[in-house]
């Protein structure tokens, strides 16, 4: 008698549709597997599937591992090649959670940093000090400059640094307004 073999894959998935694409890819890569159980965790949303295993023995344990690690926008697919020995509910939970734990342990995790976009109206003499201030801020970038009677600058920076830029602008008499939120960097 052989034992079952569990093959896990983790991939970024911003939404359920992307997660389903990863599941389909795993099914294509492992056509001989008897089950392709998966879990997806997004920002404020989640989904899972036991794919024919007894209810709650595969998808939920995988989702539990993802949640315990505090990861978001990820899908984990565990493909099972049945080996002829029934594992029971507890054995399945341990096997699927263990496979998810193993694949997530090697996953490089990137922390998303909320970003903000701002527009500043400043005098010519303030352009170089602005460039210097931005260069000293981790993650801040000068996106665009327009010259006219003065200088209009569009910048992107971590949202946590907005109050500092507003204070810098206020101290120099520079007009500053926040534009729509920029996507998170990471």
C-alpha positions as CSV (number, residue, x, y, z in Angstrom):
1,X,0.0,0.0,0.0
2,X,1.2,3.5,-0.9
3,X,0.6,6.7,1.0
4,X,-1.1,9.7,-0.5
5,X,1.1,12.4,-1.9
6,X,0.2,16.1,-1.5
7,X,1.7,18.7,-3.8
8,X,1.1,22.4,-2.8
9,X,1.5,25.6,-4.7
10,X,1.0,29.2,-3.5
11,X,0.6,32.1,-5.8
12,X,-0.4,35.8,-5.6
13,X,-4.1,36.3,-6.4
14,X,-5.7,39.8,-6.0
15,X,-9.2,38.5,-6.6
16,X,-11.2,35.3,-6.8
17,X,-10.9,35.2,-10.6
18,X,-7.1,35.1,-10.3
19,X,-7.3,32.4,-7.7
20,X,-9.5,30.3,-10.0
21,X,-6.9,30.7,-12.7
22,X,-4.2,29.3,-10.3
23,X,-6.5,26.4,-9.4
24,X,-7.0,25.6,-13.1
25,X,-3.3,25.7,-13.7
26,X,-2.7,23.3,-10.9
27,X,-5.4,21.0,-12.3
28,X,-3.6,21.1,-15.7
29,X,-0.2,20.4,-14.1
30,X,-1.5,17.5,-12.0
31,X,-4.2,15.8,-14.1
32,X,-3.7,12.5,-12.2
33,X,-4.5,14.0,-8.8
34,X,-7.7,13.0,-7.3
35,X,-8.4,16.3,-5.5
36,X,-7.3,19.9,-6.0
37,X,-8.3,21.6,-2.7
38,X,-7.6,25.3,-2.4
39,X,-8.1,28.4,-0.3
40,X,-7.9,32.1,-1.3
41,X,-7.6,35.0,1.1
42,X,-8.1,38.5,-0.3
43,X,-8.5,41.9,1.4
44,X,-11.7,41.4,3.3
45,X,-12.8,38.3,1.4
46,X,-12.0,34.6,1.3
47,X,-13.0,31.4,-0.4
48,X,-12.1,27.7,-0.2
49,X,-12.9,24.3,-1.7
50,X,-12.6,20.8,-0.4
51,X,-13.0,19.5,-4.0
52,X,-14.7,16.2,-3.0
53,X,-12.9,15.6,0.3
54,X,-15.1,15.4,3.4
55,X,-16.5,18.8,4.3
56,X,-14.1,21.0,6.2
57,X,-11.1,18.7,5.9
58,X,-9.1,20.5,3.2
59,X,-10.1,24.1,2.1
60,X,-10.8,25.4,5.6
61,X,-7.5,24.1,7.1
62,X,-5.6,25.6,4.2
63,X,-7.5,28.9,4.7
64,X,-6.7,28.7,8.5
65,X,-2.9,28.5,7.7
66,X,-3.1,31.5,5.4
67,X,-5.0,33.5,8.1
68,X,-2.6,32.5,10.8
69,X,0.3,33.8,8.8
70,X,-1.6,37.1,8.2
71,X,-1.1,36.9,4.4
72,X,-3.5,38.4,1.9
73,X,-4.0,38.3,-1.8
74,X,-2.8,34.7,-2.0
75,X,-4.2,31.3,-3.1
76,X,-2.9,27.9,-2.0
77,X,-3.8,24.8,-4.0
78,X,-3.0,21.4,-2.6
79,X,-3.3,18.5,-5.2
80,X,-3.7,15.1,-3.6
81,X,-2.7,11.9,-5.3
82,X,-4.6,9.2,-3.4
83,X,-2.4,6.4,-2.2
84,X,-5.0,3.8,-1.2
85,X,-5.1,4.5,2.5
86,X,-8.0,6.5,4.0
87,X,-6.6,9.1,6.4
88,X,-9.8,10.0,8.3
89,X,-10.9,13.6,8.9
90,X,-8.1,14.4,11.4
91,X,-5.5,13.0,9.0
92,X,-6.8,15.0,6.1
93,X,-6.9,18.2,8.1
94,X,-3.2,17.6,9.2
95,X,-2.1,16.7,5.7
96,X,-3.7,19.7,4.0
97,X,-2.7,22.2,6.7
98,X,0.8,20.7,6.7
99,X,1.1,21.1,2.9
100,X,-0.1,24.7,3.1
101,X,2.3,25.5,5.9
102,X,5.2,24.0,4.0
103,X,4.5,26.0,0.8
104,X,3.8,29.2,2.7
105,X,7.0,28.9,4.8
106,X,9.1,29.3,1.6
107,X,6.9,32.1,0.2
108,X,8.5,35.5,0.0
109,X,6.1,37.9,1.6
110,X,5.9,41.6,0.5
111,X,4.3,44.2,2.7
112,X,2.1,46.6,0.7
113,X,2.7,50.2,1.6
114,X,-0.3,52.6,1.1
115,X,0.7,55.4,-1.1
116,X,-0.7,58.9,-1.7
117,X,-0.4,61.3,-4.6
118,X,-0.1,65.0,-4.0
119,X,0.1,68.1,-6.2
120,X,2.2,71.1,-5.0
121,X,2.2,74.7,-6.4
122,X,5.5,76.3,-5.5
123,X,7.9,79.0,-6.5
124,X,11.0,78.2,-8.6
125,X,13.2,78.7,-5.5
126,X,11.3,75.9,-3.7
127,X,11.9,73.2,-6.4
128,X,15.3,72.1,-5.3
129,X,14.4,72.0,-1.6
130,X,11.4,69.8,-2.6
131,X,13.6,67.5,-4.5
132,X,15.9,67.2,-1.5
133,X,13.0,66.6,0.9
134,X,11.7,63.8,-1.4
135,X,15.1,62.2,-1.7
136,X,15.3,61.9,2.0
137,X,11.9,60.1,2.3
138,X,11.9,56.4,1.7
139,X,9.5,55.5,-1.2
140,X,8.8,59.2,-2.2
141,X,9.0,60.0,-5.9
142,X,8.7,63.1,-8.0
143,X,6.3,62.1,-10.7
144,X,5.9,65.2,-12.8
145,X,7.0,68.9,-13.0
146,X,5.3,71.6,-15.0
147,X,6.7,75.1,-15.4
148,X,4.7,78.2,-15.8
149,X,4.5,81.3,-13.6
150,X,5.6,78.9,-10.9
151,X,6.2,75.2,-10.6
152,X,3.6,72.5,-10.3
153,X,4.9,69.2,-8.9
154,X,3.1,65.9,-8.6
155,X,4.6,63.5,-6.1
156,X,3.9,60.0,-4.8
157,X,4.9,59.0,-1.3
158,X,3.9,56.6,1.5
159,X,0.6,57.8,3.0
160,X,2.3,57.8,6.4
161,X,4.5,60.7,5.2
162,X,1.7,63.0,4.0
163,X,1.4,64.9,7.2
164,X,5.2,65.6,7.1
165,X,4.9,66.9,3.5
166,X,2.0,69.1,4.5
167,X,4.0,70.5,7.4
168,X,7.0,71.1,5.1
169,X,4.7,72.8,2.6
170,X,3.0,74.9,5.2
171,X,6.3,76.1,6.6
172,X,7.4,77.3,3.2
173,X,4.0,78.7,2.1
174,X,3.6,76.1,-0.6
175,X,0.2,75.1,-1.7
176,X,-0.4,71.3,-1.4
177,X,-3.4,69.2,-2.2
178,X,-3.9,65.5,-2.1
179,X,-5.0,63.8,-5.3
180,X,-6.7,60.4,-5.5
181,X,-5.1,57.6,-3.6
182,X,-2.2,55.9,-5.3
183,X,-2.1,52.1,-5.3
184,X,-0.1,50.4,-2.6
185,X,3.5,49.7,-3.4
186,X,5.1,46.5,-2.6
